[in-house]
Amino acid sequence: MPTKVKKYKLKTHKATSKRFRMTGSGMLVRTKGGKSHLRRRTSKRTKALLSEMVPVQGKGFIKRIKRLAPYMKLR
């Protein structure tokens, strides 16, 4: 009877999973920073622009994010 080879689960880097998201078309998008405090002087237009998601640029960044959050594409 052959022994089973155990497959290990990979741990997700939680900060990465909270900051990045995979779209339905497979594009990796990120949230913008600077939304937590010191926003009273900021214009309404600038604050509205902070809420939108931005696609991640650079193959190296995308590779690193996919390594830190290996199960992101499953969601």
Phi and psi in degrees as a GROMACS rama.xvg file:
@    title "Ramachandran Plot"
@    xaxis  label "Phi"
@    yaxis  label "Psi"
@TYPE xy
-72.2802  145.697  PRO-2
-81.2455  146.928  THR-3
-80.5654  140.353  LYS-4
-88.0078  123.58  VAL-5
-79.3347  130.593  LYS-6
-97.838  134.561  LYS-7
-95.4563  143.45  TYR-8
-83.0115  142.525  LYS-9
-97.0601  140.408  LEU-10
-84.3555  137.49  LYS-11
-85.7099  135.518  THR-12
-75.6319  109.555  HIS-13
-64.6169  -36.0624  LYS-14
-64.2172  -36.9371  ALA-15
-67.0603  -42.6652  THR-16
-67.4242  -25.7806  SER-17
-81.5357  -27.6351  LYS-18
-90.9594  -27.1899  ARG-19
-119.385  156.466  PHE-20
-145.528  148.635  ARG-21
-103.188  129.854  MET-22
-80.36  172.809  THR-23
-63.9202  -31.4162  GLY-24
-83.5775  0.529655  SER-25
91.8373  11.037  GLY-26
-87.1577  138.987  MET-27
-91.0342  123.4  LEU-28
-121.719  154.942  VAL-29
-127.435  160.581  ARG-30
-90.3953  160.987  THR-31
-93.7768  150.836  LYS-32
-92.7538  178.271  GLY-33
81.6572  31.4591  GLY-34
-108.476  -0.318633  LYS-35
-90.301  -47.3608  SER-36
-148.689  174.564  HIS-37
61.0278  45.3783  LEU-38
-111.157  5.05586  ARG-39
-67.4983  -36.917  ARG-40
-80.1705  -15.9859  ARG-41
-74.7127  141.215  THR-42
-70.4296  158.09  SER-43
-63.8821  -35.405  LYS-44
-64.3501  -43.6793  ARG-45
-64.9835  -40.1947  THR-46
-65.8888  -35.6313  LYS-47
-68.1375  -36.807  ALA-48
-68.4137  -23.7855  LEU-49
-70.4455  -20.6502  LEU-50
-81.1307  -16.5077  SER-51
-81.3373  154.706  GLU-52
-88.942  146.517  MET-53
-121.402  135.156  VAL-54
-66.7034  143.652  PRO-55
-78.0621  130.024  VAL-56
-102.341  144.2  GLN-57
100.154  126.251  GLY-58
-67.144  -34.1155  LYS-59
-65.7372  -41.8031  GLY-60
-63.6973  -45.1252  PHE-61
-62.3108  -41.1786  ILE-62
-62.8951  -42.3381  LYS-63
-66.7472  -41.4691  ARG-64
-65.9241  -40.9101  ILE-65
-66.9414  -29.5084  LYS-66
-73.8872  -37.6241  ARG-67
-73.4581  -31.4725  LEU-68
-124.825  78.8592  ALA-69
-68.304  -23.1516  PRO-70
-101.885  13.3917  TYR-71
-62.8103  -37.568  MET-72
-69.671  -16.0105  LYS-73
-78.3289  -22.0472  LEU-74
